[in-house]
């Protein structure tokens, strides 16, 4: 398994990984995806249910390309198998709208067939090292409300649950 910087040419493959996962697991959709229009929340039987937006792929492609191209404040890495297949990715960026600049791990996603091989760990640690290497001490991430497997993954790596996000519907 190799971790490499993603390029603009990788964007369609990253989108395929992202949207095939969302189709199977809408619980991955967090408020970040909803805020950027990639996902949306609909009320079904009195419960807010996340789903991809009709034009979500187009909006996500714009997002990922901006992160790939803005190397000073954002990075995207891909996990590549020994066969040369992209099996996952991570997105990290530096935000400066707080008291001090802070880091965001925006997405960590590994194809289900490749989970347990260390790709997620390697991607997350690469992003954290990049953020710390730029002097960022506060590192945050967000996760979908019912994405419990991811929550456990992040908690085992030192992240702690600090807040809830609500949306007026």
Phi and psi in radians as a Rosetta constraint file:
Dihedral C 1 N 2 CA 2 C 2 CIRCULARHARMONIC -2.061 0.35
Dihedral N 2 CA 2 C 2 N 3 CIRCULARHARMONIC 2.524 0.35
Dihedral C 2 N 3 CA 3 C 3 CIRCULARHARMONIC -1.907 0.35
Dihedral N 3 CA 3 C 3 N 4 CIRCULARHARMONIC 2.160 0.35
Dihedral C 3 N 4 CA 4 C 4 CIRCULARHARMONIC -2.346 0.35
Dihedral N 4 CA 4 C 4 N 5 CIRCULARHARMONIC 2.779 0.35
Dihedral C 4 N 5 CA 5 C 5 CIRCULARHARMONIC -1.144 0.35
Dihedral N 5 CA 5 C 5 N 6 CIRCULARHARMONIC 2.406 0.35
Dihedral C 5 N 6 CA 6 C 6 CIRCULARHARMONIC -1.401 0.35
Dihedral N 6 CA 6 C 6 N 7 CIRCULARHARMONIC 2.631 0.35
Dihedral C 6 N 7 CA 7 C 7 CIRCULARHARMONIC -2.049 0.35
Dihedral N 7 CA 7 C 7 N 8 CIRCULARHARMONIC 2.970 0.35
Dihedral C 7 N 8 CA 8 C 8 CIRCULARHARMONIC -1.016 0.35
Dihedral N 8 CA 8 C 8 N 9 CIRCULARHARMONIC -0.563 0.35
Dihedral C 8 N 9 CA 9 C 9 CIRCULARHARMONIC -1.177 0.35
Dihedral N 9 CA 9 C 9 N 10 CIRCULARHARMONIC -0.379 0.35
Dihedral C 9 N 10 CA 10 C 10 CIRCULARHARMONIC -1.428 0.35
Dihedral N 10 CA 10 C 10 N 11 CIRCULARHARMONIC -0.257 0.35
Dihedral C 10 N 11 CA 11 C 11 CIRCULARHARMONIC -0.948 0.35
Dihedral N 11 CA 11 C 11 N 12 CIRCULARHARMONIC -0.802 0.35
Dihedral C 11 N 12 CA 12 C 12 CIRCULARHARMONIC -1.070 0.35
Dihedral N 12 CA 12 C 12 N 13 CIRCULARHARMONIC -0.687 0.35
Dihedral C 12 N 13 CA 13 C 13 CIRCULARHARMONIC -1.159 0.35
Dihedral N 13 CA 13 C 13 N 14 CIRCULARHARMONIC -0.685 0.35
Dihedral C 13 N 14 CA 14 C 14 CIRCULARHARMONIC -1.126 0.35
Dihedral N 14 CA 14 C 14 N 15 CIRCULARHARMONIC -0.706 0.35
Dihedral C 14 N 15 CA 15 C 15 CIRCULARHARMONIC -1.110 0.35
Dihedral N 15 CA 15 C 15 N 16 CIRCULARHARMONIC -0.689 0.35
Dihedral C 15 N 16 CA 16 C 16 CIRCULARHARMONIC -1.061 0.35
Dihedral N 16 CA 16 C 16 N 17 CIRCULARHARMONIC -0.773 0.35
Dihedral C 16 N 17 CA 17 C 17 CIRCULARHARMONIC -1.084 0.35
Dihedral N 17 CA 17 C 17 N 18 CIRCULARHARMONIC -0.820 0.35
Dihedral C 17 N 18 CA 18 C 18 CIRCULARHARMONIC -1.088 0.35
Dihedral N 18 CA 18 C 18 N 19 CIRCULARHARMONIC -0.905 0.35
Dihedral C 18 N 19 CA 19 C 19 CIRCULARHARMONIC -1.350 0.35
Dihedral N 19 CA 19 C 19 N 20 CIRCULARHARMONIC -0.484 0.35
Dihedral C 19 N 20 CA 20 C 20 CIRCULARHARMONIC -1.201 0.35
Dihedral N 20 CA 20 C 20 N 21 CIRCULARHARMONIC -0.615 0.35
Dihedral C 20 N 21 CA 21 C 21 CIRCULARHARMONIC -1.195 0.35
Dihedral N 21 CA 21 C 21 N 22 CIRCULARHARMONIC -0.772 0.35
Dihedral C 21 N 22 CA 22 C 22 CIRCULARHARMONIC -1.092 0.35
Dihedral N 22 CA 22 C 22 N 23 CIRCULARHARMONIC -0.647 0.35
Dihedral C 22 N 23 CA 23 C 23 CIRCULARHARMONIC -1.078 0.35
Dihedral N 23 CA 23 C 23 N 24 CIRCULARHARMONIC -0.686 0.35
Dihedral C 23 N 24 CA 24 C 24 CIRCULARHARMONIC -1.470 0.35
Dihedral N 24 CA 24 C 24 N 25 CIRCULARHARMONIC -0.452 0.35
Dihedral C 24 N 25 CA 25 C 25 CIRCULARHARMONIC -2.416 0.35
Dihedral N 25 CA 25 C 25 N 26 CIRCULARHARMONIC 1.312 0.35
Dihedral C 25 N 26 CA 26 C 26 CIRCULARHARMONIC -1.100 0.35
Dihedral N 26 CA 26 C 26 N 27 CIRCULARHARMONIC -0.262 0.35
Dihedral C 26 N 27 CA 27 C 27 CIRCULARHARMONIC -1.132 0.35
Dihedral N 27 CA 27 C 27 N 28 CIRCULARHARMONIC -0.267 0.35
Dihedral C 27 N 28 CA 28 C 28 CIRCULARHARMONIC -1.181 0.35
Dihedral N 28 CA 28 C 28 N 29 CIRCULARHARMONIC -0.484 0.35
Dihedral C 28 N 29 CA 29 C 29 CIRCULARHARMONIC -1.157 0.35
Dihedral N 29 CA 29 C 29 N 30 CIRCULARHARMONIC 2.120 0.35
Dihedral C 29 N 30 CA 30 C 30 CIRCULARHARMONIC -1.918 0.35
Dihedral N 30 CA 30 C 30 N 31 CIRCULARHARMONIC -3.088 0.35
Dihedral C 30 N 31 CA 31 C 31 CIRCULARHARMONIC -1.103 0.35
Dihedral N 31 CA 31 C 31 N 32 CIRCULARHARMONIC -0.496 0.35
Dihedral C 31 N 32 CA 32 C 32 CIRCULARHARMONIC -1.071 0.35
Dihedral N 32 CA 32 C 32 N 33 CIRCULARHARMONIC -0.790 0.35
Dihedral C 32 N 33 CA 33 C 33 CIRCULARHARMONIC -1.126 0.35
Dihedral N 33 CA 33 C 33 N 34 CIRCULARHARMONIC -0.644 0.35
Dihedral C 33 N 34 CA 34 C 34 CIRCULARHARMONIC -1.191 0.35
Dihedral N 34 CA 34 C 34 N 35 CIRCULARHARMONIC -0.726 0.35
Dihedral C 34 N 35 CA 35 C 35 CIRCULARHARMONIC -1.098 0.35
Dihedral N 35 CA 35 C 35 N 36 CIRCULARHARMONIC -0.614 0.35
Dihedral C 35 N 36 CA 36 C 36 CIRCULARHARMONIC -1.592 0.35
Dihedral N 36 CA 36 C 36 N 37 CIRCULARHARMONIC 0.031 0.35
Dihedral C 36 N 37 CA 37 C 37 CIRCULARHARMONIC 1.495 0.35
Dihedral N 37 CA 37 C 37 N 38 CIRCULARHARMONIC 0.114 0.35
Dihedral C 37 N 38 CA 38 C 38 CIRCULARHARMONIC -1.340 0.35
Dihedral N 38 CA 38 C 38 N 39 CIRCULARHARMONIC -0.632 0.35
Dihedral C 38 N 39 CA 39 C 39 CIRCULARHARMONIC -2.168 0.35
Dihedral N 39 CA 39 C 39 N 40 CIRCULARHARMONIC 2.912 0.35
Dihedral C 39 N 40 CA 40 C 40 CIRCULARHARMONIC -2.537 0.35
Dihedral N 40 CA 40 C 40 N 41 CIRCULARHARMONIC 2.750 0.35
Dihedral C 40 N 41 CA 41 C 41 CIRCULARHARMONIC -1.892 0.35
Dihedral N 41 CA 41 C 41 N 42 CIRCULARHARMONIC 2.321 0.35
Dihedral C 41 N 42 CA 42 C 42 CIRCULARHARMONIC -2.176 0.35
Dihedral N 42 CA 42 C 42 N 43 CIRCULARHARMONIC 2.616 0.35
Dihedral C 42 N 43 CA 43 C 43 CIRCULARHARMONIC -1.587 0.35
Dihedral N 43 CA 43 C 43 N 44 CIRCULARHARMONIC 2.148 0.35
Dihedral C 43 N 44 CA 44 C 44 CIRCULARHARMONIC -2.253 0.35
Dihedral N 44 CA 44 C 44 N 45 CIRCULARHARMONIC 2.094 0.35
Dihedral C 44 N 45 CA 45 C 45 CIRCULARHARMONIC 0.947 0.35
Dihedral N 45 CA 45 C 45 N 46 CIRCULARHARMONIC 0.690 0.35
Dihedral C 45 N 46 CA 46 C 46 CIRCULARHARMONIC 1.367 0.35
Dihedral N 46 CA 46 C 46 N 47 CIRCULARHARMONIC 0.126 0.35
Dihedral C 46 N 47 CA 47 C 47 CIRCULARHARMONIC -2.101 0.35
Dihedral N 47 CA 47 C 47 N 48 CIRCULARHARMONIC 2.393 0.35
Dihedral C 47 N 48 CA 48 C 48 CIRCULARHARMONIC -1.289 0.35
Dihedral N 48 CA 48 C 48 N 49 CIRCULARHARMONIC 2.132 0.35
Dihedral C 48 N 49 CA 49 C 49 CIRCULARHARMONIC -2.084 0.35
Dihedral N 49 CA 49 C 49 N 50 CIRCULARHARMONIC 2.300 0.35
Dihedral C 49 N 50 CA 50 C 50 CIRCULARHARMONIC -1.494 0.35
Dihedral N 50 CA 50 C 50 N 51 CIRCULARHARMONIC 2.542 0.35
Dihedral C 50 N 51 CA 51 C 51 CIRCULARHARMONIC -2.676 0.35
Dihedral N 51 CA 51 C 51 N 52 CIRCULARHARMONIC 2.849 0.35
Dihedral C 51 N 52 CA 52 C 52 CIRCULARHARMONIC -1.278 0.35
Dihedral N 52 CA 52 C 52 N 53 CIRCULARHARMONIC 2.598 0.35
Dihedral C 52 N 53 CA 53 C 53 CIRCULARHARMONIC -1.405 0.35
Dihedral N 53 CA 53 C 53 N 54 CIRCULARHARMONIC 2.641 0.35
Dihedral C 53 N 54 CA 54 C 54 CIRCULARHARMONIC -0.948 0.35
Dihedral N 54 CA 54 C 54 N 55 CIRCULARHARMONIC -0.652 0.35
Dihedral C 54 N 55 CA 55 C 55 CIRCULARHARMONIC -1.856 0.35
Dihedral N 55 CA 55 C 55 N 56 CIRCULARHARMONIC 0.411 0.35
Dihedral C 55 N 56 CA 56 C 56 CIRCULARHARMONIC -1.066 0.35
Dihedral N 56 CA 56 C 56 N 57 CIRCULARHARMONIC -0.682 0.35
Dihedral C 56 N 57 CA 57 C 57 CIRCULARHARMONIC -1.090 0.35
Dihedral N 57 CA 57 C 57 N 58 CIRCULARHARMONIC -0.753 0.35
Dihedral C 57 N 58 CA 58 C 58 CIRCULARHARMONIC -1.069 0.35
Dihedral N 58 CA 58 C 58 N 59 CIRCULARHARMONIC -0.767 0.35
Dihedral C 58 N 59 CA 59 C 59 CIRCULARHARMONIC -1.174 0.35
Dihedral N 59 CA 59 C 59 N 60 CIRCULARHARMONIC -0.676 0.35
Dihedral C 59 N 60 CA 60 C 60 CIRCULARHARMONIC -1.177 0.35
Dihedral N 60 CA 60 C 60 N 61 CIRCULARHARMONIC -0.653 0.35
Dihedral C 60 N 61 CA 61 C 61 CIRCULARHARMONIC -1.063 0.35
Dihedral N 61 CA 61 C 61 N 62 CIRCULARHARMONIC -0.731 0.35
Dihedral C 61 N 62 CA 62 C 62 CIRCULARHARMONIC -1.062 0.35
Dihedral N 62 CA 62 C 62 N 63 CIRCULARHARMONIC -0.797 0.35
Dihedral C 62 N 63 CA 63 C 63 CIRCULARHARMONIC -1.044 0.35
Dihedral N 63 CA 63 C 63 N 64 CIRCULARHARMONIC -0.871 0.35
Dihedral C 63 N 64 CA 64 C 64 CIRCULARHARMONIC -1.196 0.35
Dihedral N 64 CA 64 C 64 N 65 CIRCULARHARMONIC -0.660 0.35
Dihedral C 64 N 65 CA 65 C 65 CIRCULARHARMONIC -1.134 0.35
Dihedral N 65 CA 65 C 65 N 66 CIRCULARHARMONIC -0.679 0.35
Dihedral C 65 N 66 CA 66 C 66 CIRCULARHARMONIC -1.070 0.35
Dihedral N 66 CA 66 C 66 N 67 CIRCULARHARMONIC -0.699 0.35
Dihedral C 66 N 67 CA 67 C 67 CIRCULARHARMONIC -1.248 0.35
Dihedral N 67 CA 67 C 67 N 68 CIRCULARHARMONIC -0.593 0.35
Dihedral C 67 N 68 CA 68 C 68 CIRCULARHARMONIC -1.210 0.35
Dihedral N 68 CA 68 C 68 N 69 CIRCULARHARMONIC -0.672 0.35
Dihedral C 68 N 69 CA 69 C 69 CIRCULARHARMONIC -1.443 0.35
Dihedral N 69 CA 69 C 69 N 70 CIRCULARHARMONIC -0.379 0.35
Dihedral C 69 N 70 CA 70 C 70 CIRCULARHARMONIC -1.668 0.35
Dihedral N 70 CA 70 C 70 N 71 CIRCULARHARMONIC 1.270 0.35
Dihedral C 70 N 71 CA 71 C 71 CIRCULARHARMONIC -1.187 0.35
Dihedral N 71 CA 71 C 71 N 72 CIRCULARHARMONIC -0.309 0.35
Dihedral C 71 N 72 CA 72 C 72 CIRCULARHARMONIC -1.338 0.35
Dihedral N 72 CA 72 C 72 N 73 CIRCULARHARMONIC -0.695 0.35
Dihedral C 72 N 73 CA 73 C 73 CIRCULARHARMONIC -1.993 0.35
Dihedral N 73 CA 73 C 73 N 74 CIRCULARHARMONIC -0.035 0.35
Dihedral C 73 N 74 CA 74 C 74 CIRCULARHARMONIC -2.651 0.35
Dihedral N 74 CA 74 C 74 N 75 CIRCULARHARMONIC 2.686 0.35
Dihedral C 74 N 75 CA 75 C 75 CIRCULARHARMONIC -2.530 0.35
Dihedral N 75 CA 75 C 75 N 76 CIRCULARHARMONIC 2.634 0.35
Dihedral C 75 N 76 CA 76 C 76 CIRCULARHARMONIC -2.273 0.35
Dihedral N 76 CA 76 C 76 N 77 CIRCULARHARMONIC 2.229 0.35
Dihedral C 76 N 77 CA 77 C 77 CIRCULARHARMONIC -2.031 0.35
Dihedral N 77 CA 77 C 77 N 78 CIRCULARHARMONIC 2.663 0.35
Dihedral C 77 N 78 CA 78 C 78 CIRCULARHARMONIC -2.110 0.35
Dihedral N 78 CA 78 C 78 N 79 CIRCULARHARMONIC 2.600 0.35
Dihedral C 78 N 79 CA 79 C 79 CIRCULARHARMONIC -1.746 0.35
Dihedral N 79 CA 79 C 79 N 80 CIRCULARHARMONIC 2.226 0.35
Dihedral C 79 N 80 CA 80 C 80 CIRCULARHARMONIC -2.074 0.35
Dihedral N 80 CA 80 C 80 N 81 CIRCULARHARMONIC 2.231 0.35
Dihedral C 80 N 81 CA 81 C 81 CIRCULARHARMONIC -1.261 0.35
Dihedral N 81 CA 81 C 81 N 82 CIRCULARHARMONIC 2.960 0.35
Dihedral C 81 N 82 CA 82 C 82 CIRCULARHARMONIC -1.067 0.35
Dihedral N 82 CA 82 C 82 N 83 CIRCULARHARMONIC -0.407 0.35
Dihedral C 82 N 83 CA 83 C 83 CIRCULARHARMONIC -1.508 0.35
Dihedral N 83 CA 83 C 83 N 84 CIRCULARHARMONIC -0.007 0.35
Dihedral C 83 N 84 CA 84 C 84 CIRCULARHARMONIC 1.536 0.35
Dihedral N 84 CA 84 C 84 N 85 CIRCULARHARMONIC 0.171 0.35
Dihedral C 84 N 85 CA 85 C 85 CIRCULARHARMONIC -1.537 0.35
Dihedral N 85 CA 85 C 85 N 86 CIRCULARHARMONIC 2.378 0.35
Dihedral C 85 N 86 CA 86 C 86 CIRCULARHARMONIC -1.306 0.35
Dihedral N 86 CA 86 C 86 N 87 CIRCULARHARMONIC 2.105 0.35
Dihedral C 86 N 87 CA 87 C 87 CIRCULARHARMONIC -1.977 0.35
Dihedral N 87 CA 87 C 87 N 88 CIRCULARHARMONIC -0.078 0.35
Dihedral C 87 N 88 CA 88 C 88 CIRCULARHARMONIC -3.113 0.35
Dihedral N 88 CA 88 C 88 N 89 CIRCULARHARMONIC 3.043 0.35
Dihedral C 88 N 89 CA 89 C 89 CIRCULARHARMONIC -2.757 0.35
Dihedral N 89 CA 89 C 89 N 90 CIRCULARHARMONIC 2.874 0.35
Dihedral C 89 N 90 CA 90 C 90 CIRCULARHARMONIC -2.456 0.35
Dihedral N 90 CA 90 C 90 N 91 CIRCULARHARMONIC 2.524 0.35
Dihedral C 90 N 91 CA 91 C 91 CIRCULARHARMONIC -2.115 0.35
Dihedral N 91 CA 91 C 91 N 92 CIRCULARHARMONIC 2.302 0.35
Dihedral C 91 N 92 CA 92 C 92 CIRCULARHARMONIC -2.357 0.35
Dihedral N 92 CA 92 C 92 N 93 CIRCULARHARMONIC 2.539 0.35
Dihedral C 92 N 93 CA 93 C 93 CIRCULARHARMONIC -2.566 0.35
Dihedral N 93 CA 93 C 93 N 94 CIRCULARHARMONIC 2.889 0.35
Dihedral C 93 N 94 CA 94 C 94 CIRCULARHARMONIC -1.890 0.35
Dihedral N 94 CA 94 C 94 N 95 CIRCULARHARMONIC 2.189 0.35
Dihedral C 94 N 95 CA 95 C 95 CIRCULARHARMONIC -1.857 0.35
Dihedral N 95 CA 95 C 95 N 96 CIRCULARHARMONIC 2.500 0.35
Dihedral C 95 N 96 CA 96 C 96 CIRCULARHARMONIC -2.188 0.35
Dihedral N 96 CA 96 C 96 N 97 CIRCULARHARMONIC 0.483 0.35
Dihedral C 96 N 97 CA 97 C 97 CIRCULARHARMONIC -1.738 0.35
Dihedral N 97 CA 97 C 97 N 98 CIRCULARHARMONIC 0.363 0.35
Dihedral C 97 N 98 CA 98 C 98 CIRCULARHARMONIC -2.037 0.35
Dihedral N 98 CA 98 C 98 N 99 CIRCULARHARMONIC -2.906 0.35
Dihedral C 98 N 99 CA 99 C 99 CIRCULARHARMONIC -1.063 0.35
Dihedral N 99 CA 99 C 99 N 100 CIRCULARHARMONIC -0.684 0.35
Dihedral C 99 N 100 CA 100 C 100 CIRCULARHARMONIC -2.475 0.35
Dihedral N 100 CA 100 C 100 N 101 CIRCULARHARMONIC 2.716 0.35
Dihedral C 100 N 101 CA 101 C 101 CIRCULARHARMONIC -0.947 0.35
Dihedral N 101 CA 101 C 101 N 102 CIRCULARHARMONIC 2.467 0.35
Dihedral C 101 N 102 CA 102 C 102 CIRCULARHARMONIC -2.343 0.35
Dihedral N 102 CA 102 C 102 N 103 CIRCULARHARMONIC 2.774 0.35
Dihedral C 102 N 103 CA 103 C 103 CIRCULARHARMONIC -1.737 0.35
Dihedral N 103 CA 103 C 103 N 104 CIRCULARHARMONIC 2.562 0.35
Dihedral C 103 N 104 CA 104 C 104 CIRCULARHARMONIC -2.176 0.35
Dihedral N 104 CA 104 C 104 N 105 CIRCULARHARMONIC 2.189 0.35
Dihedral C 104 N 105 CA 105 C 105 CIRCULARHARMONIC -1.615 0.35
Dihedral N 105 CA 105 C 105 N 106 CIRCULARHARMONIC 1.775 0.35
Dihedral C 105 N 106 CA 106 C 106 CIRCULARHARMONIC -1.367 0.35
Dihedral N 106 CA 106 C 106 N 107 CIRCULARHARMONIC -0.659 0.35
Dihedral C 106 N 107 CA 107 C 107 CIRCULARHARMONIC -2.634 0.35
Dihedral N 107 CA 107 C 107 N 108 CIRCULARHARMONIC 2.413 0.35
Dihedral C 107 N 108 CA 108 C 108 CIRCULARHARMONIC -2.318 0.35
Dihedral N 108 CA 108 C 108 N 109 CIRCULARHARMONIC 2.098 0.35
Dihedral C 108 N 109 CA 109 C 109 CIRCULARHARMONIC -2.547 0.35
Dihedral N 109 CA 109 C 109 N 110 CIRCULARHARMONIC 2.272 0.35
Dihedral C 109 N 110 CA 110 C 110 CIRCULARHARMONIC -2.215 0.35
Dihedral N 110 CA 110 C 110 N 111 CIRCULARHARMONIC 2.382 0.35
Dihedral C 110 N 111 CA 111 C 111 CIRCULARHARMONIC -0.925 0.35
Dihedral N 111 CA 111 C 111 N 112 CIRCULARHARMONIC 2.470 0.35
Dihedral C 111 N 112 CA 112 C 112 CIRCULARHARMONIC -1.004 0.35
Dihedral N 112 CA 112 C 112 N 113 CIRCULARHARMONIC -0.677 0.35
Dihedral C 112 N 113 CA 113 C 113 CIRCULARHARMONIC -1.135 0.35
Dihedral N 113 CA 113 C 113 N 114 CIRCULARHARMONIC -0.323 0.35
Dihedral C 113 N 114 CA 114 C 114 CIRCULARHARMONIC -1.849 0.35
Dihedral N 114 CA 114 C 114 N 115 CIRCULARHARMONIC 0.037 0.35
Dihedral C 114 N 115 CA 115 C 115 CIRCULARHARMONIC -1.202 0.35
Dihedral N 115 CA 115 C 115 N 116 CIRCULARHARMONIC 2.526 0.35
Dihedral C 115 N 116 CA 116 C 116 CIRCULARHARMONIC 1.590 0.35
Dihedral N 116 CA 116 C 116 N 117 CIRCULARHARMONIC -0.043 0.35
Dihedral C 116 N 117 CA 117 C 117 CIRCULARHARMONIC -1.666 0.35
Dihedral N 117 CA 117 C 117 N 118 CIRCULARHARMONIC -0.002 0.35
Dihedral C 117 N 118 CA 118 C 118 CIRCULARHARMONIC 1.679 0.35
Dihedral N 118 CA 118 C 118 N 119 CIRCULARHARMONIC -0.022 0.35
Dihedral C 118 N 119 CA 119 C 119 CIRCULARHARMONIC -1.133 0.35
Dihedral N 119 CA 119 C 119 N 120 CIRCULARHARMONIC -0.769 0.35
Dihedral C 119 N 120 CA 120 C 120 CIRCULARHARMONIC -1.080 0.35
Dihedral N 120 CA 120 C 120 N 121 CIRCULARHARMONIC -0.780 0.35
Dihedral C 120 N 121 CA 121 C 121 CIRCULARHARMONIC -1.052 0.35
Dihedral N 121 CA 121 C 121 N 122 CIRCULARHARMONIC -0.832 0.35
Dihedral C 121 N 122 CA 122 C 122 CIRCULARHARMONIC -1.109 0.35
Dihedral N 122 CA 122 C 122 N 123 CIRCULARHARMONIC -0.732 0.35
Dihedral C 122 N 123 CA 123 C 123 CIRCULARHARMONIC -1.112 0.35
Dihedral N 123 CA 123 C 123 N 124 CIRCULARHARMONIC -0.846 0.35
Dihedral C 123 N 124 CA 124 C 124 CIRCULARHARMONIC -1.066 0.35
Dihedral N 124 CA 124 C 124 N 125 CIRCULARHARMONIC -0.801 0.35
Dihedral C 124 N 125 CA 125 C 125 CIRCULARHARMONIC -1.144 0.35
Dihedral N 125 CA 125 C 125 N 126 CIRCULARHARMONIC -0.586 0.35
Dihedral C 125 N 126 CA 126 C 126 CIRCULARHARMONIC -1.109 0.35
Dihedral N 126 CA 126 C 126 N 127 CIRCULARHARMONIC -0.789 0.35
Dihedral C 126 N 127 CA 127 C 127 CIRCULARHARMONIC -1.118 0.35
Dihedral N 127 CA 127 C 127 N 128 CIRCULARHARMONIC -0.774 0.35
Dihedral C 127 N 128 CA 128 C 128 CIRCULARHARMONIC -1.084 0.35
Dihedral N 128 CA 128 C 128 N 129 CIRCULARHARMONIC -0.771 0.35
Dihedral C 128 N 129 CA 129 C 129 CIRCULARHARMONIC -1.091 0.35
Dihedral N 129 CA 129 C 129 N 130 CIRCULARHARMONIC -0.703 0.35
Dihedral C 129 N 130 CA 130 C 130 CIRCULARHARMONIC -1.110 0.35
Dihedral N 130 CA 130 C 130 N 131 CIRCULARHARMONIC -0.773 0.35
Dihedral C 130 N 131 CA 131 C 131 CIRCULARHARMONIC -1.125 0.35
Dihedral N 131 CA 131 C 131 N 132 CIRCULARHARMONIC -0.806 0.35
Dihedral C 131 N 132 CA 132 C 132 CIRCULARHARMONIC -1.125 0.35
Dihedral N 132 CA 132 C 132 N 133 CIRCULARHARMONIC -0.612 0.35
Dihedral C 132 N 133 CA 133 C 133 CIRCULARHARMONIC -1.134 0.35
Dihedral N 133 CA 133 C 133 N 134 CIRCULARHARMONIC -0.298 0.35
Dihedral C 133 N 134 CA 134 C 134 CIRCULARHARMONIC -1.776 0.35
Dihedral N 134 CA 134 C 134 N 135 CIRCULARHARMONIC 0.274 0.35
Dihedral C 134 N 135 CA 135 C 135 CIRCULARHARMONIC 1.415 0.35
Dihedral N 135 CA 135 C 135 N 136 CIRCULARHARMONIC 0.206 0.35
Dihedral C 135 N 136 CA 136 C 136 CIRCULARHARMONIC -1.484 0.35
Dihedral N 136 CA 136 C 136 N 137 CIRCULARHARMONIC 2.211 0.35
Dihedral C 136 N 137 CA 137 C 137 CIRCULARHARMONIC -1.817 0.35
Dihedral N 137 CA 137 C 137 N 138 CIRCULARHARMONIC -0.649 0.35
Dihedral C 137 N 138 CA 138 C 138 CIRCULARHARMONIC -1.477 0.35
Dihedral N 138 CA 138 C 138 N 139 CIRCULARHARMONIC 2.057 0.35
Dihedral C 138 N 139 CA 139 C 139 CIRCULARHARMONIC -2.163 0.35
Dihedral N 139 CA 139 C 139 N 140 CIRCULARHARMONIC 2.213 0.35
Dihedral C 139 N 140 CA 140 C 140 CIRCULARHARMONIC -2.142 0.35
Dihedral N 140 CA 140 C 140 N 141 CIRCULARHARMONIC 2.834 0.35
Dihedral C 140 N 141 CA 141 C 141 CIRCULARHARMONIC -2.628 0.35
Dihedral N 141 CA 141 C 141 N 142 CIRCULARHARMONIC 2.868 0.35
Dihedral C 141 N 142 CA 142 C 142 CIRCULARHARMONIC -2.219 0.35
Dihedral N 142 CA 142 C 142 N 143 CIRCULARHARMONIC 2.764 0.35
Dihedral C 142 N 143 CA 143 C 143 CIRCULARHARMONIC -2.588 0.35
Dihedral N 143 CA 143 C 143 N 144 CIRCULARHARMONIC 2.617 0.35
Dihedral C 143 N 144 CA 144 C 144 CIRCULARHARMONIC -0.989 0.35
Dihedral N 144 CA 144 C 144 N 145 CIRCULARHARMONIC 2.590 0.35
Dihedral C 144 N 145 CA 145 C 145 CIRCULARHARMONIC -0.897 0.35
Dihedral N 145 CA 145 C 145 N 146 CIRCULARHARMONIC -0.754 0.35
Dihedral C 145 N 146 CA 146 C 146 CIRCULARHARMONIC -1.906 0.35
Dihedral N 146 CA 146 C 146 N 147 CIRCULARHARMONIC 0.418 0.35
Dihedral C 146 N 147 CA 147 C 147 CIRCULARHARMONIC -1.564 0.35
Dihedral N 147 CA 147 C 147 N 148 CIRCULARHARMONIC 1.111 0.35
Dihedral C 147 N 148 CA 148 C 148 CIRCULARHARMONIC -1.123 0.35
Dihedral N 148 CA 148 C 148 N 149 CIRCULARHARMONIC -0.614 0.35
Dihedral C 148 N 149 CA 149 C 149 CIRCULARHARMONIC -1.088 0.35
Dihedral N 149 CA 149 C 149 N 150 CIRCULARHARMONIC -0.728 0.35
Dihedral C 149 N 150 CA 150 C 150 CIRCULARHARMONIC -1.150 0.35
Dihedral N 150 CA 150 C 150 N 151 CIRCULARHARMONIC -0.697 0.35
Dihedral C 150 N 151 CA 151 C 151 CIRCULARHARMONIC -1.010 0.35
Dihedral N 151 CA 151 C 151 N 152 CIRCULARHARMONIC -0.798 0.35
Dihedral C 151 N 152 CA 152 C 152 CIRCULARHARMONIC -1.109 0.35
Dihedral N 152 CA 152 C 152 N 153 CIRCULARHARMONIC -0.719 0.35
Dihedral C 152 N 153 CA 153 C 153 CIRCULARHARMONIC -1.008 0.35
Dihedral N 153 CA 153 C 153 N 154 CIRCULARHARMONIC -0.838 0.35
Dihedral C 153 N 154 CA 154 C 154 CIRCULARHARMONIC -1.206 0.35
Dihedral N 154 CA 154 C 154 N 155 CIRCULARHARMONIC -0.718 0.35
Dihedral C 154 N 155 CA 155 C 155 CIRCULARHARMONIC -1.107 0.35
Dihedral N 155 CA 155 C 155 N 156 CIRCULARHARMONIC -0.648 0.35
Dihedral C 155 N 156 CA 156 C 156 CIRCULARHARMONIC -1.141 0.35
Dihedral N 156 CA 156 C 156 N 157 CIRCULARHARMONIC -0.307 0.35
Dihedral C 156 N 157 CA 157 C 157 CIRCULARHARMONIC -1.859 0.35
Dihedral N 157 CA 157 C 157 N 158 CIRCULARHARMONIC 0.310 0.35
Dihedral C 157 N 158 CA 158 C 158 CIRCULARHARMONIC 1.737 0.35
Dihedral N 158 CA 158 C 158 N 159 CIRCULARHARMONIC -0.087 0.35
Dihedral C 158 N 159 CA 159 C 159 CIRCULARHARMONIC -1.384 0.35
Dihedral N 159 CA 159 C 159 N 160 CIRCULARHARMONIC 2.620 0.35
Dihedral C 159 N 160 CA 160 C 160 CIRCULARHARMONIC -2.270 0.35
Dihedral N 160 CA 160 C 160 N 161 CIRCULARHARMONIC 2.592 0.35
Dihedral C 160 N 161 CA 161 C 161 CIRCULARHARMONIC -1.244 0.35
Dihedral N 161 CA 161 C 161 N 162 CIRCULARHARMONIC 2.182 0.35
Dihedral C 161 N 162 CA 162 C 162 CIRCULARHARMONIC -2.135 0.35
Dihedral N 162 CA 162 C 162 N 163 CIRCULARHARMONIC -0.257 0.35
Dihedral C 162 N 163 CA 163 C 163 CIRCULARHARMONIC -2.817 0.35
Dihedral N 163 CA 163 C 163 N 164 CIRCULARHARMONIC 3.050 0.35
Dihedral C 163 N 164 CA 164 C 164 CIRCULARHARMONIC -2.154 0.35
Dihedral N 164 CA 164 C 164 N 165 CIRCULARHARMONIC 2.602 0.35
Dihedral C 164 N 165 CA 165 C 165 CIRCULARHARMONIC -1.988 0.35
Dihedral N 165 CA 165 C 165 N 166 CIRCULARHARMONIC 2.361 0.35
Dihedral C 165 N 166 CA 166 C 166 CIRCULARHARMONIC -2.132 0.35
Dihedral N 166 CA 166 C 166 N 167 CIRCULARHARMONIC 2.618 0.35
Dihedral C 166 N 167 CA 167 C 167 CIRCULARHARMONIC -2.203 0.35
Dihedral N 167 CA 167 C 167 N 168 CIRCULARHARMONIC 2.347 0.35
Dihedral C 167 N 168 CA 168 C 168 CIRCULARHARMONIC -1.362 0.35
Dihedral N 168 CA 168 C 168 N 169 CIRCULARHARMONIC 2.176 0.35
